């Protein structure tokens, strides 16, 4: 778990460097929003690394000892167990992301992420601690049903966080590499639609690592050109929201339910 954190920090630094060398879009409100994104991450770090992740790993260990869950009942070999578990985690995260947009209670927390007026690697850090706690409970439920192993959880945790840092980054990839990677995984150009100002684009491209879930469940939209995308949400378009307001956002009135997003004409 300690090694995962160090690797994630290294990946974050790498993408911050690369996105500044090869930017996909022009910067917007650079310093204050980055400060807010890091502050949200620092606030959430003790909760995720000292509470929710240990809880998830404890449940996985307990389930493994007891032999609970579908994958344990069928006694798959280690490789098959890992691959199926990894796919189920990615599949579940897709639907959890969809629920965060469709269910008002979940959107209360998830809106903090979409309140970012730009998108770069630090946007992957911009999650309200309440959403991360809810996500951990969802993952515990999946572990109990499926029977995921601790090793699968740790590898997935590392890869999904690294993927989030990558596809939220403002990194412009060579077109040939973008075309290859976007056939399989979520890329910055693929994911930027999801942070669009417009409903039909925000309500799409939900995948976390493998992007075929969007194609399979018809939530895929073809990537816009970087110059044609407007990142952000109409309710938060005027200026960066104060940090304390971001913390309180899930507990106030919802003035920006996703259905209020504008439609591209």
C-alpha positions as CSV (number, residue, x, y, z in Angstrom):
1,X,0.0,0.0,0.0
2,X,2.9,2.3,0.8
3,X,4.5,1.5,-2.5
4,X,1.3,2.3,-4.4
5,X,1.2,5.8,-2.9
6,X,4.8,6.5,-3.9
7,X,4.2,5.2,-7.5
8,X,1.0,7.3,-7.7
9,X,2.9,10.4,-6.6
10,X,5.6,9.7,-9.2
11,X,2.9,9.2,-11.9
12,X,1.3,12.5,-10.9
13,X,4.6,14.4,-11.2
14,X,5.3,12.8,-14.6
15,X,1.9,13.9,-16.1
16,X,2.2,17.4,-14.6
17,X,5.6,17.8,-16.4
18,X,4.3,16.2,-19.7
19,X,1.1,18.3,-19.8
20,X,3.1,21.5,-19.4
21,X,5.5,20.5,-22.2
22,X,2.7,19.2,-24.6
23,X,-0.5,21.0,-23.6
24,X,-3.8,19.9,-25.2
25,X,-5.8,23.1,-24.3
26,X,-4.9,26.6,-23.1
27,X,-4.8,27.0,-19.3
28,X,-7.6,28.6,-17.3
29,X,-7.5,29.8,-13.7
30,X,-4.3,27.9,-13.3
31,X,-3.0,28.5,-9.8
32,X,-6.1,28.9,-7.6
33,X,-7.8,25.8,-9.0
34,X,-4.7,23.7,-8.7
35,X,-4.4,24.8,-5.1
36,X,-8.0,23.8,-4.4
37,X,-7.4,20.4,-6.2
38,X,-4.4,19.6,-4.1
39,X,-6.2,20.8,-0.9
40,X,-9.1,18.5,-1.5
41,X,-6.6,15.6,-2.0
42,X,-4.7,16.5,1.2
43,X,-8.0,16.6,3.1
44,X,-9.1,13.2,1.6
45,X,-5.8,11.5,2.0
46,X,-6.1,10.4,5.6
47,X,-9.6,9.1,4.9
48,X,-8.7,7.1,1.8
49,X,-5.3,5.7,2.9
50,X,-5.9,5.3,6.6
51,X,-9.6,4.4,6.6
52,X,-11.4,3.4,3.4
53,X,-8.6,1.5,1.7
54,X,-7.7,-0.5,4.8
55,X,-11.4,-1.3,5.2
56,X,-11.7,-2.5,1.6
57,X,-8.5,-4.6,2.0
58,X,-9.8,-6.1,5.3
59,X,-13.1,-7.1,3.7
60,X,-11.1,-8.7,0.8
61,X,-8.9,-10.6,3.2
62,X,-11.9,-11.8,5.3
63,X,-13.8,-12.9,2.2
64,X,-10.8,-14.8,1.0
65,X,-10.3,-16.6,4.3
66,X,-14.0,-17.5,4.4
67,X,-14.1,-18.5,0.7
68,X,-17.1,-16.2,0.0
69,X,-18.0,-14.8,-3.3
70,X,-18.7,-16.1,-6.8
71,X,-15.1,-16.3,-7.9
72,X,-14.1,-18.3,-4.8
73,X,-17.1,-20.6,-5.2
74,X,-16.0,-21.6,-8.7
75,X,-12.4,-22.0,-7.6
76,X,-10.8,-20.3,-10.6
77,X,-7.0,-20.4,-10.9
78,X,-5.1,-17.2,-9.8
79,X,-4.8,-15.7,-13.3
80,X,-8.4,-16.2,-14.2
81,X,-9.5,-15.0,-10.8
82,X,-7.4,-11.8,-11.2
83,X,-8.6,-11.0,-14.7
84,X,-12.2,-11.6,-14.0
85,X,-11.9,-9.6,-10.7
86,X,-10.2,-6.7,-12.5
87,X,-12.9,-6.6,-15.2
88,X,-15.6,-6.6,-12.7
89,X,-14.0,-3.8,-10.7
90,X,-13.7,-1.7,-13.9
91,X,-17.3,-2.6,-14.9
92,X,-18.6,-1.6,-11.5
93,X,-16.7,1.6,-11.5
94,X,-18.3,2.5,-14.9
95,X,-21.8,2.1,-13.4
96,X,-20.9,3.8,-10.2
97,X,-19.8,6.8,-12.3
98,X,-23.1,6.7,-14.2
99,X,-25.0,6.6,-10.8
100,X,-23.0,9.7,-9.6
101,X,-24.5,11.6,-12.5
102,X,-28.0,10.1,-12.5
103,X,-28.8,9.9,-8.7
104,X,-29.3,13.3,-7.1
105,X,-27.8,12.3,-3.7
106,X,-24.6,11.0,-5.3
107,X,-24.3,14.0,-7.6
108,X,-24.2,16.2,-4.6
109,X,-20.7,14.9,-3.9
110,X,-19.6,14.3,-7.5
111,X,-20.4,17.8,-8.6
112,X,-17.3,19.0,-6.7
113,X,-15.2,17.1,-9.4
114,X,-17.2,18.7,-12.2
115,X,-16.9,22.2,-10.7
116,X,-13.4,22.4,-12.0
117,X,-13.3,25.1,-14.7
118,X,-10.4,23.3,-16.5
119,X,-9.0,19.8,-16.6
120,X,-5.5,18.6,-16.0
121,X,-3.8,15.9,-13.9
122,X,-4.8,17.6,-10.7
123,X,-8.5,17.3,-11.6
124,X,-8.0,13.6,-10.8
125,X,-7.4,14.6,-7.2
126,X,-10.5,16.8,-7.0
127,X,-13.0,14.5,-5.3
128,X,-15.0,15.3,-2.2
129,X,-14.0,13.0,0.7
130,X,-17.7,12.0,1.0
131,X,-17.7,10.5,-2.5
132,X,-14.6,8.5,-1.7
133,X,-16.2,7.1,1.4
134,X,-19.4,6.1,-0.6
135,X,-17.2,4.6,-3.3
136,X,-15.4,2.4,-0.7
137,X,-18.7,1.0,0.6
138,X,-19.7,0.2,-3.0
139,X,-16.4,-1.6,-3.5
140,X,-16.9,-3.6,-0.2
141,X,-20.3,-4.7,-1.4
142,X,-18.7,-5.9,-4.7
143,X,-16.0,-7.8,-2.8
144,X,-18.6,-9.6,-0.7
145,X,-20.6,-10.7,-3.8
146,X,-17.7,-11.5,-6.1
147,X,-14.9,-12.6,-3.8
148,X,-12.1,-10.3,-4.9
149,X,-8.5,-10.9,-3.7
150,X,-6.4,-8.3,-1.9
151,X,-3.8,-8.5,-4.7
152,X,-6.5,-7.7,-7.3
153,X,-7.7,-4.7,-5.2
154,X,-4.1,-3.3,-4.8
155,X,-3.3,-3.7,-8.5
156,X,-6.6,-2.1,-9.6
157,X,-6.2,0.7,-7.1
158,X,-2.8,1.6,-8.6
159,X,-3.9,1.3,-12.2
160,X,-7.2,3.1,-11.9
161,X,-5.6,6.0,-10.1
162,X,-2.8,6.2,-12.7
163,X,-5.4,6.0,-15.4
164,X,-7.3,8.9,-13.8
165,X,-4.2,11.0,-13.7
166,X,-3.5,10.2,-17.3
167,X,-7.0,10.8,-18.8
168,X,-7.6,13.9,-16.8
169,X,-4.3,15.4,-17.8
170,X,-4.0,18.2,-20.3
171,X,-1.6,16.1,-22.3
172,X,-1.6,16.2,-26.1
173,X,-0.6,12.8,-27.5
174,X,0.7,12.3,-31.0
175,X,-2.3,11.5,-33.2
176,X,-1.1,8.0,-34.1
177,X,-0.7,7.1,-30.4
178,X,-4.0,8.7,-29.5
179,X,-5.7,6.6,-32.3
180,X,-4.2,3.4,-31.0
181,X,-4.7,3.9,-27.3
182,X,-8.3,5.3,-27.6
183,X,-9.3,1.9,-29.1
184,X,-8.7,0.3,-25.7
185,X,-8.2,2.7,-22.8
186,X,-9.5,6.1,-21.8
187,X,-7.3,8.9,-23.0
188,X,-7.3,12.7,-22.3
189,X,-9.0,13.4,-25.6
190,X,-11.6,10.7,-25.0
191,X,-12.4,11.9,-21.4
192,X,-12.5,15.6,-22.1
193,X,-16.0,15.2,-23.5
194,X,-17.2,14.0,-20.1
195,X,-16.1,17.4,-18.6
196,X,-17.8,19.3,-21.3
197,X,-20.1,22.3,-20.8
198,X,-22.8,20.5,-22.8
199,X,-25.2,17.7,-21.5
200,X,-24.9,15.3,-24.3
201,X,-21.2,15.2,-23.9
202,X,-21.0,15.3,-20.1
203,X,-23.5,12.4,-20.1
204,X,-21.0,10.2,-22.0
205,X,-17.6,8.6,-21.8
206,X,-17.9,7.4,-18.2
207,X,-15.2,4.6,-18.4
208,X,-12.3,4.6,-16.0
209,X,-9.7,2.3,-17.5
210,X,-11.0,0.3,-20.4
211,X,-13.3,2.4,-22.6
212,X,-15.3,-0.4,-24.3
213,X,-18.0,-0.1,-21.5
214,X,-19.1,3.2,-23.1
215,X,-19.3,1.6,-26.5
216,X,-21.1,-1.5,-25.1
217,X,-23.7,0.5,-23.2
218,X,-24.0,3.3,-25.8
219,X,-22.7,6.1,-23.7
220,X,-19.8,6.8,-26.1
221,X,-19.4,10.1,-27.9
222,X,-16.6,10.7,-30.4
223,X,-13.9,12.9,-29.1
224,X,-14.1,16.6,-30.0
225,X,-11.1,18.6,-31.1
226,X,-9.5,20.3,-28.2
227,X,-10.3,23.7,-29.6
228,X,-14.0,22.8,-29.9
229,X,-14.4,21.7,-26.3
230,X,-15.5,23.9,-23.4
231,X,-14.5,22.4,-20.1
232,X,-16.6,23.0,-17.0
233,X,-20.2,23.3,-15.9
234,X,-22.6,26.2,-16.6
235,X,-23.3,26.7,-12.9
236,X,-19.6,27.1,-12.1
237,X,-18.5,29.1,-15.2
238,X,-18.0,32.6,-13.7
239,X,-15.1,32.0,-11.3
240,X,-13.4,29.4,-9.2
241,X,-15.4,28.5,-6.1
242,X,-13.9,29.1,-2.7
243,X,-12.4,26.0,-1.0
244,X,-14.8,26.0,1.9
245,X,-17.7,26.2,-0.5
246,X,-16.5,23.1,-2.2
247,X,-16.4,21.3,1.1
248,X,-20.0,22.4,1.9
249,X,-21.3,21.9,-1.6
250,X,-22.8,18.4,-1.1
251,X,-24.9,19.6,1.9
252,X,-26.5,22.7,0.3
253,X,-29.2,23.2,-2.3
254,X,-28.6,21.6,-5.7
255,X,-28.6,24.4,-8.2
256,X,-26.8,22.6,-10.9
257,X,-28.5,19.2,-11.4
258,X,-27.0,17.8,-14.6
259,X,-30.3,18.1,-16.5
260,X,-29.7,21.9,-16.3
261,X,-26.6,21.6,-18.5
262,X,-26.9,23.4,-21.8
263,X,-27.3,21.5,-25.0
264,X,-24.9,22.1,-27.9
265,X,-26.9,23.5,-30.8
